[in-house]
Amino acid sequence: MKNEIIDEFKETGAVVVGSGVAGMVTALKLSPIPVLLVTKSGIGEGSSSYLAQGGVAVAVGADDSPELHSVDTESVGKGLSDDRIVRIITESAPEEVKWLADIGVRFDRDESGHYSLGKEGAHSRRRILHAHGDRTGCELVRALRSAVRKSPHIKIIENNSAADLVKTDGRITGVILRKGDGGWLSLKSDNTVLATGGIGSIYRQSTNPVESTGDGLAMAFRAGVRLADMEFVQFHPTALLSDQKPLPLLTEALRGEGALLVDDKGRRFMKDIHALLELAPRDVVARAIWDRGQDNSQVFLDCTPIWNAEFPSRFPTVMSNCSVAGLDPSRDLLPVVPAAHYHIGGIFTDSDGRSSVPGLWACGEAAATLIHGANRLASNSLLEALIVGGRVAGSIKDTCEGTSLGTEPQESLTALTGEVFPGIREKVAGIMWEKVGVLRSEESLRTALAELDELNEALGEGLSEEMNIITVGRLIARSALIRRESRGVHYRTDYTESDPMWDKHICLEGDVTGTVRSGSDSMEVMK
Ligand SMILES: Cc1cc2nc3c(=O)[nH]c(=O)nc-3n(C[C@H](O)[C@H](O)[C@H](O)COP(=O)(O)OP(=O)(O)OC[C@H]3O[C@@H](n4cnc5c(N)ncnc54)[C@H](O)[C@@H]3O)c2cc1C
């Protein structure tokens, strides 16, 4: 029997997997339902949330409105943002940000006590709330973690990885955890929430923590849950080229304030590429930098034009990352490279985070609510994690019937072996970076799929993080191959234009591939 080696068993009202902003907000707002909050490393650690710099987009300026925020979001989304979820998120933003302030998040304010609002690419207004300059994520995690630790309804299980979902009679009924000591633990619940974050670390160059291996997506896919938009991976144009893992981000706010991109001859090459210059959409800037890298030319971010006495306090993270790399932004040019940064695709959900299989919810970067469309507006993802996390909790509370699943431990969907396969991670990261990265083509994607298939066969069937990495890589490559056009962050060198026939989302569900239009969840099966 597959569950013979499960050595512990617990039952609860709700299981939340992941302790970034999405997981912690969901867990807090589930009160008073008893919650087990499971996380791969320490609480709040190993999360992109902790690393977030720029901030949270919210229309609170005197010249701003949720409507304008919606227009900017949809304009970047290139026809694929679902206007209903865009409206829900932009309209709820001011109130939910107030909730954050109420639980103790200290956003930066100006002398008159108003929020100090930053500007980022493709935002038509100043609307980025930040904290301690560019330490926004750190401050959010600090406040949420402290609230979680004080909440009697939440039990925290740290240093445990969710390995597989449990499905009983067509419903998700819990999770199997791989414990830090190598054993297995079975959690049974009517309500399981995946808030496992992104997939960036399956790429060679990434700003994401090593924990971002897409486990939630792989588990959901194995359980027959629908995924969407897997091909849309956002590459941040300006990671600091260094030996550090993850690569440190040079926040877009630097370009927002006037930092320049120059090539190794000191030319501002964005002048030839886009009217918005350095503040062109991220995908445009990322491709421009990638192209220069192919000619062995290095691109630099020049912060000297914006250097002033306030710079160190406005950008403390940038200062410390540069210092580790031996660079001084007041005089040195900072070498930059694009890096996998944000996954738009994920577990397909409605606006309350409900997945296609009863008993399972998803939120944050692991979910595909369709707010971002084909490209993500900067600083909209923390906002999405915050708001959809709260909506997941509301939806579970509205439908929660209490635990009624019996007391028998349950079986994993996949064999539990827990083997580790050295070297696989690096191989997958190389394949994804070279062939499923900033630029893709039919040839590169087919080669990637063949290479990933080969690695998959070498692994065999037991559960492992490597298996998740390969699964997610294959799903991204498969969707990227199907989308024969370029749109937003997905750029095909063999189909360089957008095609109206692809005004739809690609969905994957077991062996079935289909499409949905924004605003609908009925899937049209593709032959
Ligand atoms: C460097 C950087 C800067 C960014 N800056 C901004 C910004 O300024 N504004 C903005 O809006 N967005 C920003 N983003 C994106 C944003 O931070 C993320 O999209 C957002 O934080 C995602 O939150 P989350 O809770 O969904 O996932 P995360 O914060 O990544 O949390 C995922 C959690 O799940 C855990 N986990 C993963 N797998 C498992 C498993 N198998 N079992 C148990 N636990 C697991 C992880 O350890 C982690 O605790 C940035 C991202 C990065 C990397």
The ligand as an SDF file (V2000), in Angstrom:
LIG
                    3D

 53 58  0  0  0  0  0  0  0  0999 V2000
   12.7640   39.7660   -5.8920 C   0  0  0  0  0  0  0  0  0  0  0  0
   11.2780   39.9260   -6.0760 C   0  0  0  0  0  0  0  0  0  0  0  0
   10.7040   41.1900   -5.9870 C   0  0  0  0  0  0  0  0  0  0  0  0
    9.3370   41.3570   -6.1630 C   0  0  0  0  0  0  0  0  0  0  0  0
    8.7880   42.5980   -6.0020 N   0  0  0  0  0  0  0  0  0  0  0  0
    7.4440   42.7230   -6.0740 C   0  0  0  0  0  0  0  0  0  0  0  0
    6.8260   43.9740   -5.7830 C   0  0  0  0  0  0  0  0  0  0  0  0
    7.4870   44.9400   -5.4540 O   0  0  0  0  0  0  0  0  0  0  0  0
    5.4670   44.0530   -5.8750 N   0  0  0  0  0  0  0  0  0  0  0  0
    4.6950   42.9860   -6.2270 C   0  0  0  0  0  0  0  0  0  0  0  0
    3.4600   43.1140   -6.2890 O   0  0  0  0  0  0  0  0  0  0  0  0
    5.2630   41.7980   -6.4830 N   0  0  0  0  0  0  0  0  0  0  0  0
    6.6050   41.6350   -6.3990 C   0  0  0  0  0  0  0  0  0  0  0  0
    7.1560   40.4200   -6.6430 N   0  0  0  0  0  0  0  0  0  0  0  0
    6.2670   39.2660   -6.8580 C   0  0  0  0  0  0  0  0  0  0  0  0
    5.6200   38.9150   -5.5230 C   0  0  0  0  0  0  0  0  0  0  0  0
    6.5730   39.0200   -4.5020 O   0  0  0  0  0  0  0  0  0  0  0  0
    5.0640   37.5020   -5.5360 C   0  0  0  0  0  0  0  0  0  0  0  0
    4.2930   37.2710   -6.6700 O   0  0  0  0  0  0  0  0  0  0  0  0
    4.1850   37.2860   -4.2980 C   0  0  0  0  0  0  0  0  0  0  0  0
    4.9180   37.6000   -3.1500 O   0  0  0  0  0  0  0  0  0  0  0  0
    3.6950   35.8660   -4.2600 C   0  0  0  0  0  0  0  0  0  0  0  0
    3.1660   35.6180   -2.9860 O   0  0  0  0  0  0  0  0  0  0  0  0
    2.7090   34.1470   -2.6420 P   0  0  0  0  0  0  0  0  0  0  0  0
    2.2860   34.1690   -1.2300 O   0  0  0  0  0  0  0  0  0  0  0  0
    1.7890   33.6570   -3.6630 O   0  0  0  0  0  0  0  0  0  0  0  0
    4.0520   33.2600   -2.8330 O   0  0  0  0  0  0  0  0  0  0  0  0
    5.4050   33.3240   -2.0290 P   0  0  0  0  0  0  0  0  0  0  0  0
    5.5630   34.5920   -1.3280 O   0  0  0  0  0  0  0  0  0  0  0  0
    6.4900   32.9080   -2.9550 O   0  0  0  0  0  0  0  0  0  0  0  0
    5.2030   32.1840   -0.9250 O   0  0  0  0  0  0  0  0  0  0  0  0
    5.1310   30.8210   -1.2800 C   0  0  0  0  0  0  0  0  0  0  0  0
    5.2920   29.9950   -0.0160 C   0  0  0  0  0  0  0  0  0  0  0  0
    5.0510   28.6200   -0.2930 O   0  0  0  0  0  0  0  0  0  0  0  0
    6.1040   27.8370    0.2710 C   0  0  0  0  0  0  0  0  0  0  0  0
    6.1500   26.5820   -0.4650 N   0  0  0  0  0  0  0  0  0  0  0  0
    6.4930   26.3690   -1.7570 C   0  0  0  0  0  0  0  0  0  0  0  0
    6.3720   25.0520   -2.0450 N   0  0  0  0  0  0  0  0  0  0  0  0
    5.9460   24.4520   -0.9180 C   0  0  0  0  0  0  0  0  0  0  0  0
    5.6590   23.1030   -0.5700 C   0  0  0  0  0  0  0  0  0  0  0  0
    5.7780   22.1030   -1.4400 N   0  0  0  0  0  0  0  0  0  0  0  0
    5.2550   22.8300    0.6840 N   0  0  0  0  0  0  0  0  0  0  0  0
    5.1410   23.8120    1.6070 C   0  0  0  0  0  0  0  0  0  0  0  0
    5.4140   25.1090    1.3490 N   0  0  0  0  0  0  0  0  0  0  0  0
    5.8010   25.4100    0.0910 C   0  0  0  0  0  0  0  0  0  0  0  0
    7.3170   28.7480    0.1340 C   0  0  0  0  0  0  0  0  0  0  0  0
    8.3910   28.3380    0.9270 O   0  0  0  0  0  0  0  0  0  0  0  0
    6.6850   30.0610    0.5810 C   0  0  0  0  0  0  0  0  0  0  0  0
    6.5510   30.0960    1.9830 O   0  0  0  0  0  0  0  0  0  0  0  0
    8.5270   40.2380   -6.4730 C   0  0  0  0  0  0  0  0  0  0  0  0
    9.0970   38.9720   -6.5770 C   0  0  0  0  0  0  0  0  0  0  0  0
   10.4630   38.8070   -6.3690 C   0  0  0  0  0  0  0  0  0  0  0  0
   11.0510   37.4370   -6.4780 C   0  0  0  0  0  0  0  0  0  0  0  0
  1  2  1  0
  2  3  1  0
  2 52  2  0
  3  4  2  0
  4  5  1  0
  4 50  1  0
  5  6  2  0
  6  7  1  0
  6 13  1  0
  7  8  2  0
  7  9  1  0
  9 10  1  0
 10 11  2  0
 10 12  1  0
 12 13  2  0
 13 14  1  0
 14 15  1  0
 14 50  1  0
 15 16  1  0
 16 17  1  0
 16 18  1  0
 18 19  1  0
 18 20  1  0
 20 21  1  0
 20 22  1  0
 22 23  1  0
 23 24  1  0
 24 25  2  0
 24 26  1  0
 24 27  1  0
 27 28  1  0
 28 29  2  0
 28 30  1  0
 28 31  1  0
 31 32  1  0
 32 33  1  0
 33 34  1  0
 33 48  1  0
 34 35  1  0
 35 36  1  0
 35 46  1  0
 36 37  1  0
 36 45  1  0
 37 38  2  0
 38 39  1  0
 39 40  1  0
 39 45  2  0
 40 41  1  0
 40 42  2  0
 42 43  1  0
 43 44  2  0
 44 45  1  0
 46 47  1  0
 46 48  1  0
 48 49  1  0
 50 51  2  0
 51 52  1  0
 52 53  1  0
M  END
$$$$
